[in-house]
Amino acid sequence: MTDPGTTHTAWNPTAAPAIKLDRVSKRYWKIEERSLLRSLTPFGGPNRRLLWAIQNVDLEVATGETVGIIGRNGAGKTTLLRMLAGVSQPTEGSLTIRGRIAPLLSVGVGFHPEMTGRENVVVNGLLLGLTKSQVKARFDEIVAFAGLGDFVDTPVKFYSSGMFMRLGFSVAVNVDPDVLLVDEVLAVGDVAFQLRCLNRMRDLQRSGTTILFVSHALHAVHLLCPRTILLEQGRVAFDGPTESAIAHFHRLLQSDDESYDAGVRILHQELLRADGTPAGNVEQGQPLTYSMSVRFDRPIDGPGVNFRVVGEDGTLAYSMQTVIGERWRAYQAGDEATVRVAFRPRLGGGGSFHVSVDVTDRLTTVLATAPNGPAFYVPPLYGVGGPADLEASIAIDGENRTDFRWARLEDVAPSAQAPQGSPPQGRQ
């Protein structure tokens, strides 16, 4: 076993890699909660358990490379960056970082709450390797980028989380770092600041800065990082092209599906291109088909489907519901049905999305749900944004169940069939 430790060597622009991890692991002891009576019992046993946040990670990042790190909460992303920043040491293994490091790990880290923004800029600049004269020369640029204005002489304990992050990011990117470590910088702040962050990191890329970028914003990771590492339970689950890493991540998320015990089971679901191949990374407007197999363990009269496309942040991008209240077919216990949804992902802003589906009775009571269905990534159309009609249609066992007629919702009696003699078909 290698002795744990971190080595910072003089930066050499021809040296590779800029970051190297050799079988790095990080162990914590998690304290388990227990009752007061058990705590007072002398023979109550230990109330802690071993937790490996990072396990046997081997990693090399070349000088000037930008690498994204993604994964579920608790996967070890922040722990990895904290070790690279020198905030904590690995329990096992060794890591080496070459050059000046600028870490931006979380809101407020490195700031003294009683000091003003001005004072914290000076202190953080010195800690990151600048001289007093260099901090003074860059001070106005740092404050302007952070957009602090008159708050620069206010104690930072009165700052909002967005002001904290803006100031921390501004200091980090203005110290000419050789290695920039960024953890969820886009999670705080308005859209304008997020765009400034992305543009500034692109400038650093062009200047040869090595960047490790941790974010749940998969769209930003795709835009910024040619290579991405997927962490799962402290281990490297995938290391390669960003599009493939995102596809692997989506497959992990799909394993978290839940279902109601209402006599209906979702057996299988998939998302396919027109040629029958699985869809992971698709083009705008490309024809797709979502397919789902459903088994009825009890009689269901007039089942329906609610089809949704959900963004990576949980925002509803599109939804389509089958006709409400119509007794169109009765399924008996043991019957199975095939649901197919044909649609085109015309989502101008692009990003990562997944399918979320409910199986309902004719009164729209949810009988089964698959909230984390197949996922796909759509590249953005620059200059285009906002929701769009995907022209989706839902068929159950080959019968179109989305032939809507224009009507007010309150005119559709839940106990009766759909109104007859209505105006021409259209989408609700």
Buried (B, 14 or more C-beta within 10 A) or exposed (E): EEEBEBEEEEBEEEEBBBBBBBBBBBBBEEEEEEEEEEEEEEEEEEEEEEEBBBBBBEBBBEBBBBBBBBBBEBBBBBBBBBBBBEBBEBBBBBBBBBBBBBBBBBBBBBBBEEBBBBBBBBBBBBEBBBEEEBBEEBBEEBBEBBBBEEBBEBBBEEBEEBBBBBBBBBBBBBBBBBBBBBBBBBBBBEEEBBEBBBEBBBEBBEEEBBBBBBBBBBBBBBBBBBBBBBBBBBBBBBBEBBBBBBBBBBBBBBEEBEBBEBBBBBEEBBBBBEEEEEBBBBEBBBBBBBBBBBBBEEEBEBBBBBBBBBBBEEEEBBEBBBBBBBEBBEBEEEBEBBBBBBBBBBBBBBBBBBBBBBBBBBEBEEBBBBBBBBBBBBBBBEEEEEBBEBEBBBBBBEEEBBEBBEBEEEEBEEEEBBBEEEEEEEEB
